[in-house]
Amino acid sequence: MSSSSSGEMVFVEHTKGVNGLPKVILREVRGCSAEVYLYGAQVTSWKNEHGEELLFLSSKAIFKPPKAIRGGIPICFPQFGIQGSLEQHGFARNRHWMVDPDPPPFLTCSPNKAFIDLILKHSEEDAKIWPHRYEFRLRVTLGPGGDLMMTSRIRNTNTDGKPFMFTFSYHTYFAVTDISEVRVEGLETLDYLDYLKNKERFTEQGDAITFEAEVDKAYLSTPTKIAIIDHERKRTYELRKDGLPDAVVWNPWDKKAKAIPDFGDNEYKHMLCVEAACVEKPITLKPGEEWRGRQELSAVPSSYCSGQLDPQKAL
Ligand SMILES: O=P(O)(O)OC[C@H]1O[C@@H](O)[C@H](O)[C@@H](O)[C@@H]1O
């Protein structure tokens, strides 16, 4: 456990990560931790109190701009996927963010000490590809129980009176023991767009979702709670979201994995992306307006969660 010279615990440590990229480590008293790179404002690690890694990070991840880091929680903004004129998943994930010197007050009075506020603003360079002024503020918090909370606030600061539109996702790569032993609950019977079938719309059947081939789907208007159950590890991830109606589920499986240069051939077995997202209906912000999108993750023993999940319960 890291502590200051006075012996007090350091909840927020500013340090350097791979290739000297600035990184912030968040710690909580029970021993859980999270790591956030300023490059992409990307969470690359989230560990429970036993030091077990809960996020997948590829062994081939390239920590070198302009390549986005493969794994953890990349942020897709202002464009999810290829629906638009920008590069896949937009540019927020490969920009250098700053520590926010002036974060807005949070409405809820929280006892958490392990948090970091980051900010990304428009630049002249980016204005050539996305001609808007904006402020994107992200707070990453590690709760006392080890929960990982992320709140994004995006504000239109255009001075030309123009609104802008965007799509978004927290592209979370969950670490799983064996993908063929994983079940996702909370998305059954929903409509989804299948990206492997030209975005055709289908309706999911009644059963919980399991995996035996490549999957790339955007479930629409989902409940606020989704569970990812890792049977082999007897661990359940709970994803709670607010302001993000959709959920993307992605696993490249063997063939696609081999075609991704910064992804190991067999790593698809040990990851599953379940992304709190807004993809079907883009968000429109007028000048002065702000949007808020939040995700909370917890990891609990499966016996505790199974059967108790109430997908309708709001955050
Ligand atoms: O390789 P990238 O740009 O990080 O994207 C990975 C995947 O991200 C998912 O969110 C998309 O739905 C997939 O289509 C995409 O392949």
PDBQT file of the ligand as one rigid body, heavy atoms in Angstrom, charges set to zero:
ROOT
HETATM    1  O1  LIG A 401     -10.453  -1.862 -33.075  1.00  0.00    +0.000 OA
HETATM    2  P1  LIG A 401     -11.286  -0.770 -32.453  1.00  0.00    +0.000 P 
HETATM    3  O2  LIG A 401     -11.346   0.470 -33.310  1.00  0.00    +0.000 OA
HETATM    4  O3  LIG A 401     -10.851  -0.463 -31.056  1.00  0.00    +0.000 OA
HETATM    5  O4  LIG A 401     -12.752  -1.330 -32.372  1.00  0.00    +0.000 OA
HETATM    6  C1  LIG A 401     -13.036  -2.536 -31.766  1.00  0.00    +0.000 C 
HETATM    7  C2  LIG A 401     -14.519  -2.867 -31.886  1.00  0.00    +0.000 C 
HETATM    8  O5  LIG A 401     -15.250  -1.967 -31.074  1.00  0.00    +0.000 OA
HETATM    9  C3  LIG A 401     -16.638  -2.271 -30.978  1.00  0.00    +0.000 C 
HETATM   10  O6  LIG A 401     -17.235  -1.362 -30.120  1.00  0.00    +0.000 OA
HETATM   11  C4  LIG A 401     -17.260  -2.195 -32.333  1.00  0.00    +0.000 C 
HETATM   12  O7  LIG A 401     -18.637  -2.480 -32.246  1.00  0.00    +0.000 OA
HETATM   13  C5  LIG A 401     -16.545  -3.145 -33.277  1.00  0.00    +0.000 C 
HETATM   14  O8  LIG A 401     -17.098  -3.037 -34.578  1.00  0.00    +0.000 OA
HETATM   15  C6  LIG A 401     -15.055  -2.839 -33.307  1.00  0.00    +0.000 C 
HETATM   16  O9  LIG A 401     -14.409  -3.786 -34.116  1.00  0.00    +0.000 OA
ENDROOT
TORSDOF 0
